[in-house]
């Protein structure tokens, strides 16, 4: 019965392995794509219609039920991570979910958010019980923020920064700001120094530099050079602790249904072919015929395709919108 219930999960996926969060059980709170921004680099593709009003998109009790069931079969978790197919904090009631999850387990709770709604006191209040919050800050100026994030009308850059500053004053957990470093866009010395000045104002615990290693369906995005990455670390380290952008490894060995686990992960973000092959090899113990059969089964679902990005093949969702040159 438990196995059958897990196969039907709509909100919980993983565990996914990452450098920042180790073995993390993901909880997706939103219908795709519900967002306040339309980022150039978004792996989910274009924001067709902005969503700025918070609501309970799915019943919170159903989400909690899936989390409870997943915890019975997933041991050795490092984090439970709330994330959305869009902007996580659009889910009204996330504070209740965090509180209920913390009654179920000692596994810490992380929330990944773009931070655009932190100017609202009620949003900051809902996040106070999380053990770590990972908001985005990709620019040190209004103009660059508008170019990269392309926010909904009425959501200004200063509002975004002031929300982060206010949250830092109130929040006692770990504030880890994510900076998406884009080659030729926000990796110049000038852009990095502007960003450092704003980070100094916010005073996060750490800054995590992340790279556009996954293909963005709407735009062609370039990776920064190694020299630019090192320069970014040097400049931002003048004001805060910076975490180098190293990748973790995907571990699917505890998945009760491998195909459904892989499907749930790829549907939320592209996965590098060699990363997926390694994870599958770990599951089948080097049985190459079983590995090949599984990859064929994945392709036969018709939901995914292989695309090249940065010289590497990736498994991605089949999108209506082609990648723009």
Secondary structure, DSSP 4 states (H G I P E B T S, - for coil): -HHHHHHT-SSEEEEEEETTTEEEEEEE-SPSSB-S---TT-TT---SS---S-B--S-HHHHHHHHHHHHHH--S--EEEEE-SB-GGGBTTHHHHHHHHHHH-SSEEEEE---TTTTSHHHHHHHTT-SEEE-B---SSHHHHHHHH-PPTT--HHHHHHHHHHHHHH--SEEEEEEEE-TTTT-SHHHHHHHHHHHHHH--SEEEEEE--SPPSSS--PPPPHHHHHHHHHHHTTTSEEE---------TT-SSHHHHHHHHHTTS-EEHHHHHHHHHHHHTT-HHHHHHHHHHHHHTSSEEEEEETTEEEEEE--SSPPP-
